[in-house]
Amino acid sequence: MFNKAILIGRLGKDPEQRFTPSGLPITTFSLATNYVRRDKEGNSIQETDWHNIVFIGRQAEVAKDYLHKGSLVLVEGRIRTNTWEDSNGVRHYRTEIVGFPYGLKMLDKKPTVEPQESSEETPPSGSTEDDIPF
């Protein structure tokens, strides 16, 4: 038996974090993936699917600290469907991807960092390196 999903998409909102009674972090977010197909006339039609993503433990902390709405990520995990019945007896289903411990990769380009000015002091004019006592 095999249960693995691999998705690349963008977060639909900022991640939300909660904790289990024992203090284990759980972070959830929605992920949008796109599929492009052609209709009978040859026009491109883009369809967006939304996925419920759950990370537990260290990856939950990483997701909460570094991801935000619009972040491009690759998620690897297993598909899980939760079932429950509400107070009116109506049965509900929620399918989610539970991320593997290594299953989160940030794909956005790192922001460029401006080079900082050198913090090295220059010797006073007229002196040479030989004049410096160290």
Buried (B, 14 or more C-beta within 10 A) or exposed (E): EEEEBEBEBBBBEEBEBEEEEEEEBBBBBBBBBEEEEEEEEEEEEEEEEEBBBBBBEEBBEBBBEEBEEEBBBBBBBBEBEEEEEEEEEEEEEEEBBBBBEEBBEBEEEEEEEEEEEEEEEEEEEEEEEEEEEE
